[in-house]
Amino acid sequence: MQVSKCVGITLLWIAGLVFVFAGINNNDPYLVPLRGTGNVLFVVTSSAVALLLVRRGAWRRRASSGKLLVILWCLPPLAMLAAHGVFEVRKHRVLQTEPVLARSLGQHFIVGYRSFDEVAQLAEQGFVAGIYVTRRNIAGRTADALKAEIAALQARRRAAGLPPLTVATDQEGGIVSHLAPPLTRLPALASLAELAPDEQRVKAEEFGRIHGRELASLGINLNFAPVLDLRPAAKRNRLDFNTLINQRAISDDPAKVSAITGAYIQGLESAGVGATVKHFPGLGRVRTDTHHFTADLDTPLAELEASDWRPFRDVLATTGARLMVGHVAVSALDPGRPASHSKAVVDGLIRKTWNYQGIVMTDDLVMGAIYQHNVCTAVVEALNAGVDLLLVAYDGLQFYRLFACATDAAARGDLDGAMLHDSETRLRRALLID
């Protein structure tokens, strides 16, 4: 009995410490499920445990350990309140940004959202260039409701004299079909890999037209598709929890990937929806998931140019697609620094060697490979490397932290004016094309 009681008290200490940690880090993307109703349950649980301990006499015991345990369980709500205070102070500071600077930096951000009112304020004041819609924005709603919401945001942009919002989503087909239902759930483009070449192109273009037509009907003008990563040799990567690239990659044959994706993009663009090829420099050879961990691509450049990068060069040269750069470090160019904010990769390889002058954007900066390290450094280095758009998708509320990083860098004079000017030129050119 004594042993059982000792174990129970130990577990209460451990659980209390976990709750305090969760309260302190309430703003972290990993704790998004705690927000809203989760926060209420968090406070209720902490308070209930503290009250139960008091009623069981923990506070009246002579030993200080009982009182400390009660205090421990009183701390999580206070820690959460402090974290919320930090968030509100940062948000207020961002929203007070001088309008010219807000619009200048805001044209580089695309943000996901859960609250219409929150994102509407950012959109009509020029803090963002675009929005990202996904499953959470359509769950329990009709397509018409999402269409009306997007139209309302665009109307606010027009009223403010700002360019139209880029409205983006992930609708690849297969397991990444974030708006299906209500949109049509198409098979992955990988399902076309074994067809005859002519049939591949016809079907891929048809897939692109269907996606394009349905997305355009909602007011969505940019699709984060297709995937150009080569299919990995291994059937399953145990360290790939979210990317699941073996299920999304089309083929291990660069020529097939180029042909299928080129046709798909043609169909997508015919409906007025832009394509975004991803995830350069490629995830097929990477053994860790950048949603959570850093990753390095150690393959020699000559081999990458001849295989993994061939589809990117083919498609970027023949379509109007944008390029999404992932958080994988190219060891031969910039060891240890993710490509998404590497000047050697973006300005050196993509802009100068490949001569690609279209729009380059990052993968989601809320992913662990970036966010769990120095995310402010990543934001500044990405802008100075010539990245045009910074994506804050999974947890849109992190926008305030990332935007503050950019404004602080501007105040210190750490942003490269020439790079920002060139990026602004590309963004304006893209809006005219769109």
Backbone torsions as a table, in degrees:
resi	resn	phi	psi	omega
1	MET	NA	-43.1	179.4
2	GLN	-63.0	-40.3	178.7
3	VAL	-63.3	-43.1	179.9
4	SER	-61.8	-42.1	178.5
5	LYS	-64.3	-41.4	179.3
6	CYS	-61.9	-42.4	178.6
7	VAL	-63.9	-42.1	-179.8
8	GLY	-62.2	-43.2	179.1
9	ILE	-64.9	-41.1	177.9
10	THR	-59.7	-43.9	179.4
11	LEU	-64.3	-36.5	177.4
12	LEU	-64.1	-40.2	176.5
13	TRP	-62.4	-46.3	-179.0
14	ILE	-63.3	-46.8	-179.7
15	ALA	-62.7	-38.9	178.5
16	GLY	-62.2	-42.5	178.4
17	LEU	-64.7	-38.8	177.3
18	VAL	-62.8	-43.2	179.4
19	PHE	-63.8	-40.5	178.1
20	VAL	-63.0	-45.2	178.9
21	PHE	-59.1	-43.8	179.6
22	ALA	-64.1	-37.8	178.2
23	GLY	-65.1	-45.0	179.3
24	ILE	-61.0	-38.8	-175.8
25	ASN	-101.1	29.7	-175.9
26	ASN	-58.5	-25.5	-179.2
27	ASN	-84.1	-5.4	-175.9
28	ASP	-68.7	141.4	179.6
29	PRO	-57.5	-32.0	179.7
30	TYR	-63.8	-18.7	-177.2
31	LEU	-105.7	20.4	175.9
32	VAL	-52.6	-40.0	179.6
33	PRO	-60.9	-19.4	179.4
34	LEU	-75.8	-17.9	-173.5
35	ARG	-73.3	159.6	-179.4
36	GLY	69.9	-124.2	179.9
37	THR	-58.5	-35.7	179.1
38	GLY	-59.5	-39.4	178.3
39	ASN	-64.7	-38.9	178.6
40	VAL	-63.0	-46.3	178.7
41	LEU	-62.8	-37.1	178.8
42	PHE	-60.0	-48.1	-179.5
43	VAL	-67.3	-44.2	-179.2
44	VAL	-61.2	-44.0	-179.4
45	THR	-63.5	-46.8	179.9
46	SER	-60.0	-46.5	-178.5
47	SER	-64.9	-40.0	-179.2
48	ALA	-64.9	-41.1	179.4
49	VAL	-65.7	-44.0	178.8
50	ALA	-60.2	-44.1	179.6
51	LEU	-64.5	-41.1	179.9
52	LEU	-63.0	-40.9	178.6
53	LEU	-63.2	-41.1	178.4
54	VAL	-63.5	-43.8	-178.4
55	ARG	-67.0	-27.9	177.8
56	ARG	-83.0	2.4	175.1
57	GLY	91.1	9.7	-177.9
58	ALA	-60.7	-34.7	-177.0
59	TRP	-75.7	-24.6	-175.1
60	ARG	-89.3	-11.0	-178.0
61	ARG	-68.4	150.1	180.0
62	ARG	-66.3	-37.2	-179.9
63	ALA	-65.8	137.5	-178.3
64	SER	-71.9	-16.5	-176.3
65	SER	-60.9	-35.9	178.9
66	GLY	-64.3	-45.5	178.7
67	LYS	-63.5	-40.4	179.2
68	LEU	-63.5	-37.1	179.4
69	LEU	-66.4	-41.0	176.9
70	VAL	-62.5	-44.7	179.5
71	ILE	-61.4	-41.0	179.2
72	LEU	-56.1	-44.3	-177.6
73	TRP	-77.3	-11.9	172.9
74	CYS	-84.8	-17.9	-174.6
75	LEU	-74.3	-36.7	-175.6
76	PRO	-53.5	-47.2	178.3
77	PRO	-62.1	-36.0	178.6
78	LEU	-66.8	-40.8	178.5
79	ALA	-63.8	-41.5	178.9
80	MET	-65.2	-39.6	178.0
81	LEU	-63.1	-40.4	178.3
82	ALA	-64.6	-42.1	179.1
83	ALA	-62.7	-41.5	178.4
84	HIS	-64.0	-37.5	177.7
85	GLY	-62.5	-43.1	177.1
86	VAL	-59.1	-44.5	179.2
87	PHE	-61.1	-46.1	-177.4
88	GLU	-65.8	-37.6	177.5
89	VAL	-63.9	-45.4	179.3
90	ARG	-63.8	-43.1	179.3
91	LYS	-60.1	-46.1	179.5
92	HIS	-60.0	-42.5	-179.4
93	ARG	-63.8	-41.8	179.0
94	VAL	-63.6	-45.4	-177.0
95	LEU	-68.0	-14.7	175.9
96	GLN	-91.2	4.6	179.5
97	THR	-57.7	138.2	178.5
98	GLU	-54.8	131.7	-170.9
99	PRO	-52.8	-41.3	-179.0
100	VAL	-63.9	-44.1	178.6
101	LEU	-67.2	-39.6	179.7
102	ALA	-58.7	-44.8	-179.3
103	ARG	-72.9	-34.6	179.2
104	SER	-63.6	-46.5	179.1
105	LEU	-79.9	-33.4	-176.7
106	GLY	-61.8	-26.9	-179.6
107	GLN	-67.0	-5.5	-178.7
108	HIS	-103.3	5.1	-174.5
109	PHE	-118.8	134.4	167.5
110	ILE	-117.4	131.1	-170.2
111	VAL	-129.2	138.5	170.2
112	GLY	-83.1	162.4	-176.2
113	TYR	-153.6	157.5	172.8
114	ARG	-117.3	-25.1	-178.2
115	SER	-112.0	122.7	178.7
116	PHE	-62.1	-45.3	-177.3
117	ASP	-60.5	-38.8	-179.7
118	GLU	-64.2	-49.5	-176.2
119	VAL	-73.4	-28.2	178.9
120	ALA	-63.8	-39.5	178.1
121	GLN	-63.4	-42.6	178.9
122	LEU	-65.4	-40.0	-177.0
123	ALA	-67.8	-45.5	-173.9
124	GLU	-79.4	-13.2	175.9
125	GLN	-101.4	3.6	174.1
126	GLY	79.7	17.3	178.9
127	PHE	-75.1	-17.7	-179.9
128	VAL	-135.3	154.7	176.3
129	ALA	-95.8	-19.6	-176.5
130	GLY	-163.5	172.4	178.1
131	ILE	-125.9	157.6	178.4
132	TYR	-119.8	123.7	178.3
133	VAL	-111.5	144.7	-176.1
134	THR	-150.1	-162.3	-173.5
135	ARG	-56.8	-39.3	-177.5
136	ARG	-64.9	-24.1	-178.4
137	ASN	-83.9	-11.8	-178.7
138	ILE	-116.0	-15.1	-176.0
139	ALA	-58.7	126.8	178.9
140	GLY	72.6	11.9	-177.7
141	ARG	-128.3	167.8	176.5
142	THR	-93.2	162.7	175.6
143	ALA	-61.9	-35.6	179.9
144	ASP	-64.6	-34.2	179.4
145	ALA	-66.7	-42.7	177.9
146	LEU	-66.4	-40.3	178.0
147	LYS	-59.3	-43.9	-179.7
148	ALA	-66.0	-37.6	179.4
149	GLU	-64.5	-45.1	178.8
150	ILE	-63.3	-42.5	179.6
151	ALA	-62.8	-37.6	179.1
152	ALA	-65.2	-39.9	178.1
153	LEU	-65.8	-41.0	179.0
154	GLN	-65.6	-35.7	178.3
155	ALA	-64.3	-39.6	177.8
156	ARG	-65.4	-37.0	176.6
157	ARG	-62.1	-46.4	-179.9
158	ARG	-60.8	-44.1	-179.4
159	ALA	-62.3	-29.5	179.8
160	ALA	-87.4	-0.5	-179.1
161	GLY	71.5	28.6	-178.4
162	LEU	-106.5	156.1	177.1
163	PRO	-61.2	156.6	177.9
164	PRO	-58.1	148.6	175.6
165	LEU	-69.8	140.8	161.9
166	THR	-74.1	127.5	179.6
167	VAL	-117.5	111.8	-170.0
168	ALA	-117.4	157.4	174.6
169	THR	-153.8	173.7	173.5
170	ASP	-110.2	102.5	178.1
171	GLN	-133.4	75.3	-176.6
172	GLU	-80.7	-30.6	-164.1
173	GLY	100.4	160.4	-178.5
174	GLY	70.1	-139.0	-173.6
175	ILE	-71.7	-18.1	176.1
176	VAL	-107.7	83.5	178.3
177	SER	-134.6	72.3	-166.1
178	HIS	-69.3	-16.4	178.6
179	LEU	-112.3	20.8	178.1
180	ALA	-120.5	121.3	-10.5
181	PRO	-71.8	165.9	12.0
182	PRO	-83.5	-13.6	179.2
183	LEU	-74.5	165.9	-177.7
184	THR	-66.9	131.7	176.3
185	ARG	-89.0	102.7	178.8
186	LEU	-89.6	154.0	173.7
187	PRO	-64.6	161.9	174.3
188	ALA	-64.1	151.3	176.7
189	LEU	-60.0	-22.5	177.1
190	ALA	-59.8	-24.4	-180.0
191	SER	-67.1	-12.9	-179.0
192	LEU	-95.9	-5.3	-169.4
193	ALA	-62.6	-30.2	-176.8
194	GLU	-95.8	3.8	176.8
195	LEU	-76.3	164.0	174.6
196	ALA	-63.8	149.5	-174.5
197	PRO	-51.3	-45.4	-179.1
198	ASP	-64.4	-40.5	179.8
199	GLU	-68.4	-36.5	175.9
200	GLN	-55.0	-51.0	-175.8
201	ARG	-65.3	-41.3	-179.4
202	VAL	-63.4	-47.6	-178.2
203	LYS	-67.9	-40.9	-179.5
204	ALA	-63.3	-41.5	178.3
205	GLU	-65.7	-36.8	177.5
206	GLU	-63.7	-43.8	176.7
207	PHE	-58.0	-44.5	-180.0
208	GLY	-62.4	-41.3	179.5
209	ARG	-64.9	-41.1	179.8
210	ILE	-64.0	-49.1	177.5
211	HIS	-58.9	-47.2	-177.0
212	GLY	-61.7	-46.0	-178.7
213	ARG	-62.4	-45.0	-177.2
214	GLU	-70.3	-40.1	178.9
215	LEU	-67.0	-44.2	-179.8
216	ALA	-61.3	-33.2	-179.7
217	SER	-64.3	-23.5	178.1
218	LEU	-91.7	-11.9	-175.0
219	GLY	97.2	9.8	178.1
220	ILE	-86.3	130.2	-174.5
221	ASN	-119.6	3.9	178.6
222	LEU	-145.5	128.0	177.9
223	ASN	-110.0	130.7	175.2
224	PHE	-81.9	69.7	-179.4
225	ALA	-163.1	155.3	8.7
226	PRO	-94.8	168.8	175.0
227	VAL	-81.6	127.7	179.1
228	LEU	-109.3	-0.6	178.0
229	ASP	-59.9	140.9	175.8
230	LEU	-76.3	144.3	-178.6
231	ARG	-66.6	130.2	-179.6
232	PRO	-69.2	155.1	-179.5
233	ALA	-68.9	-39.8	-178.1
234	ALA	-71.2	140.5	179.8
235	LYS	-67.7	-39.8	-176.6
236	ARG	-140.8	134.1	176.5
237	ASN	-107.8	112.7	-174.9
238	ARG	-68.0	-15.2	178.4
239	LEU	-99.0	9.2	178.6
240	ASP	-106.3	95.6	-174.7
241	PHE	-91.5	-31.6	-174.2
242	ASN	-122.3	-34.6	-176.0
243	THR	-66.4	-45.7	177.4
244	LEU	51.3	47.2	-172.6
245	ILE	-66.3	-25.4	179.3
246	ASN	-65.9	-22.3	177.6
247	GLN	-93.1	-15.2	-174.9
248	ARG	-106.2	-27.4	-179.2
249	ALA	-68.3	143.9	-173.6
250	ILE	-76.9	-45.6	-173.1
251	SER	-165.2	165.5	171.6
252	ASP	-93.3	3.2	179.9
253	ASP	-100.3	112.3	-177.8
254	PRO	-57.1	-36.1	-178.3
255	ALA	-65.6	-40.2	177.7
256	LYS	-65.0	-42.9	-179.8
257	VAL	-61.2	-44.4	179.7
258	SER	-61.5	-45.7	-176.6
259	ALA	-65.8	-47.1	-177.1
260	ILE	-67.4	-46.5	-177.1
261	THR	-70.9	-33.6	177.0
262	GLY	-61.3	-43.3	179.0
263	ALA	-68.4	-40.3	179.0
264	TYR	-60.3	-45.1	-179.4
265	ILE	-63.0	-38.8	177.9
266	GLN	-59.1	-43.2	178.4
267	GLY	-66.5	-41.3	-179.6
268	LEU	-63.3	-47.5	-177.6
269	GLU	-67.0	-27.4	179.6
270	SER	-64.8	-21.7	178.2
271	ALA	-96.0	4.2	178.3
272	GLY	85.3	16.5	178.8
273	VAL	-109.7	130.2	-180.0
274	GLY	-79.2	155.9	178.1
275	ALA	-107.6	154.6	174.7
276	THR	-131.6	111.1	-179.6
277	VAL	-82.9	142.1	-172.9
278	LYS	-150.4	161.7	2.6
279	HIS	-118.9	86.3	-178.8
280	PHE	-58.2	139.1	9.5
281	PRO	-86.9	13.1	177.0
282	GLY	110.9	138.5	-179.0
283	LEU	-108.4	-4.7	-174.8
284	GLY	-62.4	-31.9	-178.4
285	ARG	-95.9	-3.2	-173.4
286	VAL	-88.5	137.0	-175.3
287	ARG	-101.1	-3.2	177.5
288	THR	-121.3	158.3	-175.7
289	ASP	-95.9	115.8	-175.9
290	THR	-70.6	-7.0	170.0
291	HIS	-61.9	-24.3	-174.2
292	HIS	-129.0	-30.5	-170.3
293	PHE	-130.2	158.5	171.1
294	THR	-71.8	156.8	-177.9
295	ALA	-145.9	144.5	-179.8
296	ASP	-123.7	140.2	175.8
297	LEU	-108.6	105.6	-171.3
298	ASP	-97.1	7.7	-176.6
299	THR	-73.0	141.4	177.4
300	PRO	-59.0	147.6	-176.8
301	LEU	-59.2	-40.0	-178.1
302	ALA	-60.7	-39.0	179.2
303	GLU	-69.7	-39.5	178.4
304	LEU	-65.7	-42.3	179.1
305	GLU	-62.1	-35.9	-176.8
306	ALA	-80.9	-16.6	-174.8
307	SER	-129.7	-82.7	-172.9
308	ASP	-57.5	-36.7	-174.7
309	TRP	-91.5	-7.4	-178.9
310	ARG	-61.1	-46.1	177.9
311	PRO	-60.4	-38.2	179.2
312	PHE	-61.8	-46.2	-178.9
313	ARG	-66.6	-41.1	179.8
314	ASP	-61.0	-50.6	-173.4
315	VAL	-71.6	-41.1	-179.8
316	LEU	-65.9	-28.2	-179.1
317	ALA	-79.9	-18.7	-172.4
318	THR	-119.2	-1.6	-179.3
319	THR	-135.1	177.8	175.9
320	GLY	-97.7	22.9	-174.4
321	ALA	-65.9	148.5	170.1
322	ARG	-86.6	164.6	-178.3
323	LEU	-119.2	123.8	173.8
324	MET	-97.6	126.6	-179.7
325	VAL	-104.1	128.4	-177.1
326	GLY	-88.5	-174.5	-172.9
327	HIS	-100.7	35.0	177.4
328	VAL	-99.3	131.8	178.3
329	ALA	-83.6	132.0	176.0
330	VAL	-91.4	104.1	-171.3
331	SER	-59.7	-35.0	-176.9
332	ALA	-73.1	-16.4	-178.4
333	LEU	-110.8	-42.6	-175.0
334	ASP	-154.4	78.9	-173.9
335	PRO	-57.7	132.4	173.7
336	GLY	82.6	-10.7	179.4
337	ARG	-107.8	120.3	179.0
338	PRO	-54.1	141.7	-178.1
339	ALA	-57.6	-29.3	-176.9
340	SER	-61.3	-21.0	175.5
341	HIS	-134.5	31.4	178.7
342	SER	-99.8	120.0	178.1
343	LYS	-66.8	-33.9	178.8
344	ALA	-63.0	-35.5	180.0
345	VAL	-81.4	-52.4	-173.2
346	VAL	-73.6	-56.3	-177.3
347	ASP	-78.8	-40.2	-177.1
348	GLY	-73.8	-60.2	-175.8
349	LEU	-77.3	-56.8	-171.3
350	ILE	-71.0	-48.2	-176.1
351	ARG	-78.1	-48.6	-171.8
352	LYS	-88.5	-50.9	-177.6
353	THR	-71.5	-46.8	-179.1
354	TRP	-85.6	-17.5	-177.9
355	ASN	60.3	36.4	175.9
356	TYR	-87.1	119.7	-177.7
357	GLN	-114.3	19.9	176.2
358	GLY	-86.3	-166.1	-175.4
359	ILE	-82.9	127.5	174.5
360	VAL	-111.0	132.6	178.5
361	MET	-131.9	158.6	177.2
362	THR	-84.7	158.1	162.6
363	ASP	-69.3	175.1	-175.0
364	ASP	-56.8	121.8	-179.8
365	LEU	-74.9	-4.5	177.5
366	VAL	-85.6	-6.0	179.0
367	MET	-67.7	149.1	-173.0
368	GLY	-57.5	-33.5	-178.8
369	ALA	-60.6	-23.4	178.3
370	ILE	-109.0	-54.1	-169.7
371	TYR	-64.8	-34.3	-177.1
372	GLN	-81.9	5.5	176.4
373	HIS	-118.7	-140.4	-178.3
374	ASN	-93.7	87.2	-173.9
375	VAL	-66.9	-30.3	177.5
376	CYS	-63.9	-42.8	176.9
377	THR	-60.5	-41.2	179.7
378	ALA	-61.8	-42.9	179.9
379	VAL	-61.3	-49.4	-177.3
380	VAL	-66.2	-45.1	-179.4
381	GLU	-66.1	-35.0	178.3
382	ALA	-63.9	-46.8	178.7
383	LEU	-63.4	-39.7	-179.9
384	ASN	-74.8	-16.5	177.9
385	ALA	-85.8	-10.7	-178.8
386	GLY	99.9	13.7	172.6
387	VAL	-70.6	137.0	-175.4
388	ASP	-91.7	-38.1	-175.4
389	LEU	-129.3	133.4	177.5
390	LEU	-106.6	123.7	-175.9
391	LEU	-96.6	127.3	174.8
392	VAL	-124.2	87.9	-165.2
393	ALA	-101.2	-61.4	-170.8
394	TYR	-60.6	-46.4	-179.4
395	ASP	-123.8	89.5	-175.1
396	GLY	-61.9	-22.3	-179.8
397	LEU	-68.4	-16.0	175.0
398	GLN	-69.6	-10.8	177.7
399	PHE	-52.3	-42.2	-175.4
400	TYR	-62.8	-38.3	178.2
401	ARG	-67.0	-45.0	-176.4
402	LEU	-69.7	-37.4	178.1
403	PHE	-67.3	-37.5	176.1
404	ALA	-61.9	-36.6	175.8
405	CYS	-58.7	-43.5	-178.1
406	ALA	-68.9	-42.3	-179.4
407	THR	-68.2	-37.6	177.2
408	ASP	-63.4	-40.4	178.7
409	ALA	-65.5	-38.9	177.9
410	ALA	-62.6	-41.3	179.7
411	ALA	-64.6	-33.4	179.2
412	ARG	-81.6	-10.0	-175.7
413	GLY	78.7	25.2	-175.7
414	ASP	-93.3	-0.9	178.2
415	LEU	-94.6	138.5	-177.6
416	ASP	-80.1	107.4	-176.5
417	GLY	-60.2	-38.8	-179.4
418	ALA	-66.0	-42.2	178.5
419	MET	-63.6	-42.4	179.6
420	LEU	-65.3	-37.7	178.4
421	HIS	-63.9	-45.6	179.0
422	ASP	-62.5	-39.3	179.3
423	SER	-65.6	-42.2	178.6
424	GLU	-61.0	-38.3	177.2
425	THR	-61.8	-44.9	179.7
426	ARG	-64.5	-41.5	-179.1
427	LEU	-64.5	-41.7	177.9
428	ARG	-65.4	-39.9	178.6
429	ARG	-63.1	-40.9	179.7
430	ALA	-64.5	-38.8	178.5
431	LEU	-64.7	-37.5	177.5
432	LEU	-66.5	-40.8	178.1
433	ILE	-64.4	-43.1	-179.2
434	ASP	-63.4	NA	NA
